[in-house]
Amino acid sequence: MTADKLHLTTALVYGHLPEVIDSLESIFDEVIFYDIQQFASDIEDQPQPTDEELARTDVFLGFHMPPRVKDWKQTPRLKLFQGCSAGYTHVTDSDYYKSIPKDADVIFASASGIHVLVAALLVHVLGTVLMLTHKLNYLNYTMHAEQRWVPHKELGGQFIRDLPTMSVGIIGYGHIGRETARLFHSCGSKIYALTRNGQPTPESGYIIHGTGDPSGSLPEQYFATSSRSSTLSFFSACDVVVNTLPDSEHTRGFIGEAELEAMKGDAIYVNIGRGTTTNQEALVKALQAKPKDGEEEGATGTLRIGGASLDVTTPEPLPSPHPLYTLPNVVLTPHMSGLSRLYGTRCGDLLEKNVQRLRQGKGALNAFRGRGEDD
């Protein structure tokens, strides 16, 4: 189904995305560019678009609207908001978004799918899991800080866990989840997936050929969040749990004490989704716990896990002091797994595809408001 073809002449780029400007200038009459750090603490003091620039903007590219843009009336010509992140609650929770009339002819689209080409994010998951299975984080800290040779006995002898012997569970089988599954599957790992209905579904939205799991066939078993017993069975089955969930009212606190208790005592928890999806106090408790006398290291029902790779926390920045800064079985990073030099380029590629679609009278890829690809 097609609608009227849109005449889009002016694009506003708000963010540190210099790599997209040349290509956008070839498809727009005017490109307004504000090269700012969008999540900086001083963002309100950084340059912002003028009323005149906002009034003539047809297409917006960025993570969120400039702070001074509080009302839909400030952008009367806007037809496409192209976000630069997979999640979008920071957009939908804004005063600007809430001011948009229900019948407004505007499309809001996310950047879901670009992360599979930004390989840094997926390699971060694999790399930090290997750091934990090989105890590289412990070795790096100990051998540098204490300047001593760590004996094998201290590490547990032949302690390294091999990926072909491990089951990797993916929470949220979208673009990031599917590419994560493909990566671990290529290493010989068994794949499980936890989704709403527990059924394989074809991939949709912005898809790059040769990536992900288009048919949803890689998982050996699907589990359903709609079933409590199925959800807990998923956590019990996995050696590695990778959380890719975005922040939303449905995902906040999704992983709590019961889920962590269901996990194996030597399991690894990876969070590249959002910190709000996890009960952080329960997670710390599970990471601090030690096996009791006679208890198997991989036993379930212990509220104990082997380690965690956390690229996201709640809040961010994580305040100091905090136990997560000191735990030796935690790889902690400051929400940086996707900071690839290719990130902006991929955002620009997606914007160009959506602009082309709108000019042809089609809906946008990854639309979360307005006409989507199936409309």
Residue pairs with C-beta under 8 A, 6 or more apart in sequence:
1 375
2 360
2 361
2 362
3 361
3 362
3 363
3 371
4 361
5 358
5 359
5 360
5 361
6 58
6 79
6 358
6 359
6 361
7 58
7 359
8 28
8 58
8 59
8 79
8 80
8 355
8 358
8 359
9 28
9 29
9 30
9 58
10 28
10 29
10 30
10 31
10 32
10 56
10 57
10 58
10 59
10 77
11 24
11 28
11 30
11 31
11 32
11 57
11 58
11 59
11 60
11 61
11 351
12 32
12 34
12 49
12 53
12 54
12 57
12 59
12 60
12 61
12 62
13 20
13 21
13 24
13 31
13 32
13 33
13 34
13 61
13 62
14 34
14 36
14 38
14 49
14 60
14 61
14 62
14 65
14 66
15 34
15 35
15 36
15 37
15 38
15 61
15 62
15 63
15 84
15 344
16 35
16 36
16 37
16 38
16 344
17 33
17 35
17 61
17 62
17 84
17 344
17 347
17 348
18 33
18 35
18 344
19 344
19 345
19 348
20 61
20 344
20 345
20 347
20 348
20 351
21 31
21 33
23 348
23 352
24 31
24 61
24 348
24 351
24 352
25 31
27 352
27 355
28 59
30 56
32 49
32 53
32 57
34 46
34 47
34 48
34 49
34 66
36 43
36 46
36 47
37 43
37 46
38 62
38 63
38 64
39 63
40 46
43 67
44 67
48 66
48 67
48 68
49 57
49 66
49 68
49 69
51 74
54 69
54 74
54 75
55 74
55 75
55 76
55 77
56 77
57 75
57 77
57 78
58 77
58 78
58 79
58 80
59 78
59 79
59 80
59 82
59 351
59 355
60 75
60 78
60 80
60 81
60 82
61 82
61 84
61 347
61 348
61 351
62 83
62 84
63 83
63 84
63 85
63 90
64 83
64 90
64 91
64 94
65 81
65 91
65 94
65 96
69 75
69 96
70 95
70 96
70 99
71 95
71 96
71 99
72 96
72 99
72 100
72 101
72 104
73 99
74 96
78 106
79 105
79 106
79 107
79 358
80 106
80 107
80 109
80 354
80 355
80 358
80 364
81 91
81 106
81 107
81 108
81 109
82 109
82 111
82 347
82 350
82 351
82 354
83 91
83 108
83 109
83 110
83 111
84 111
84 343
84 344
84 347
85 110
85 111
86 110
86 111
86 112
86 113
86 114
86 115
86 174
86 175
86 176
86 246
87 110
87 246
87 247
87 248
87 274
88 108
88 110
88 246
88 368
89 246
89 247
89 248
90 247
91 97
91 108
92 98
92 368
97 108
100 106
100 369
105 370
106 369
106 370
107 354
107 358
107 363
107 364
107 367
107 369
107 370
107 371
107 372
108 367
108 368
108 369
108 370
109 350
109 354
109 364
109 365
109 366
109 367
109 368
110 366
110 368
111 206
111 346
111 347
111 350
111 366
112 174
112 175
112 205
112 206
112 366
113 175
113 205
113 206
113 207
113 208
113 350
113 365
113 366
114 206
114 343
114 346
114 347
114 349
114 350
115 121
115 122
115 175
115 176
115 179
115 338
116 122
116 175
116 176
116 178
116 179
116 208
116 211
116 212
117 208
117 211
117 342
117 346
118 338
118 340
118 342
118 343
118 346
119 340
120 337
120 338
120 339
120 340
120 342
121 176
121 272
121 337
121 338
121 340
122 176
122 179
122 180
122 183
123 183
124 272
124 311
124 333
124 337
125 180
125 183
125 242
125 270
125 272
125 309
125 337
126 183
126 184
126 187
128 270
128 309
128 331
128 333
129 240
129 268
129 270
129 309
130 136
131 137
131 309
131 331
132 268
132 306
132 307
132 308
132 309
132 329
132 331
133 160
133 161
133 163
133 166
133 268
134 160
135 155
135 159
137 328
137 330
137 331
138 328
138 329
139 150
139 155
141 328
142 148
142 150
143 149
143 150
161 239
163 184
163 187
163 188
163 189
164 187
164 188
164 189
166 189
166 190
166 239
166 240
167 189
167 190
167 191
167 192
167 237
167 238
167 239
167 240
168 180
168 181
168 184
168 189
168 190
168 191
168 192
168 238
168 239
168 240
168 242
169 191
169 192
169 193
169 194
169 234
169 235
169 237
169 238
169 240
169 241
169 242
170 177
170 178
170 180
170 181
170 191
170 192
170 193
170 194
170 219
170 242
170 244
171 177
171 194
171 241
171 242
171 243
171 244
171 245
171 254
171 255
171 273
172 194
172 195
172 243
172 244
172 245
172 246
172 273
173 181
173 193
173 194
173 195
173 201
173 213
173 216
173 219
174 244
175 203
175 205
175 206
175 207
175 212
176 244
176 272
177 193
177 242
177 244
178 203
178 211
178 212
178 213
178 216
178 218
179 211
179 212
179 213
180 242
180 244
181 191
181 193
181 213
181 218
181 219
182 211
182 212
182 213
182 218
184 191
184 240
185 191
185 218
189 240
190 220
191 218
191 219
191 220
192 219
192 220
192 221
192 222
192 223
192 234
192 237
192 238
193 216
193 219
193 221
193 222
193 223
194 222
194 223
194 224
194 225
194 231
194 234
195 201
195 222
195 223
195 224
195 225
196 224
196 225
196 226
197 224
197 226
198 222
198 223
198 224
198 225
198 226
198 227
198 230
199 222
199 224
200 215
200 216
200 217
200 219
200 222
201 216
202 214
202 215
202 216
203 212
203 213
203 214
203 215
203 216
204 373
205 365
205 366
205 373
206 350
206 353
206 365
206 366
207 214
213 219
221 237
223 230
223 231
223 233
223 234
223 237
224 230
224 231
225 231
225 254
231 259
232 258
232 259
232 262
233 262
235 241
235 259
235 260
235 262
235 263
236 262
236 263
236 264
236 300
238 263
238 264
238 267
239 264
239 266
239 267
239 268
240 267
240 268
240 269
240 270
241 263
241 267
241 268
241 269
241 270
242 270
242 272
243 255
243 269
243 270
243 271
243 272
243 273
243 277
243 278
244 272
244 273
245 251
245 254
245 273
245 274
245 277
246 273
246 274
247 273
247 274
247 276
247 277
251 273
251 274
251 276
251 277
252 276
252 277
253 276
253 277
253 278
253 279
254 277
254 278
255 277
255 278
255 279
255 283
256 279
256 282
257 279
257 282
257 285
257 303
260 269
260 279
260 282
260 283
260 285
260 286
260 303
260 305
261 286
261 300
261 301
261 302
261 303
262 300
262 301
263 269
263 286
263 300
263 305
264 298
264 299
264 300
264 305
264 306
265 291
265 295
265 296
265 297
265 298
265 299
265 300
265 302
265 304
265 305
265 306
266 297
266 298
266 305
266 306
267 298
267 305
267 306
268 305
268 306
268 307
268 308
268 309
269 283
269 305
269 307
269 308
269 309
270 308
270 309
270 310
271 277
271 278
271 308
271 309
271 310
271 311
271 312
272 311
272 312
272 337
273 312
274 312
274 314
275 310
275 312
275 313
275 314
275 315
275 316
276 314
278 314
280 313
280 314
280 324
282 303
283 308
284 323
284 324
284 327
285 303
286 303
286 304
286 305
287 305
287 307
287 308
287 327
287 329
287 330
288 323
288 327
289 302
289 303
289 304
289 305
290 304
291 297
291 299
291 302
291 304
292 302
295 302
297 306
306 329
307 329
307 330
307 331
308 329
308 330
308 331
309 330
309 331
309 333
310 324
310 330
310 331
310 332
310 333
311 333
311 334
311 335
311 336
311 337
312 335
313 324
313 332
313 335
316 334
316 335
317 334
318 324
318 325
318 332
324 330
324 332
325 332
350 365
350 366
353 365
354 364
354 365
354 366
357 363
357 364
357 365
357 373
358 364
362 371
362 373
363 370
363 371
363 372
363 373
363 374
363 375
364 370
364 371
364 372
364 373
365 372
365 373
366 372
367 373
367 375
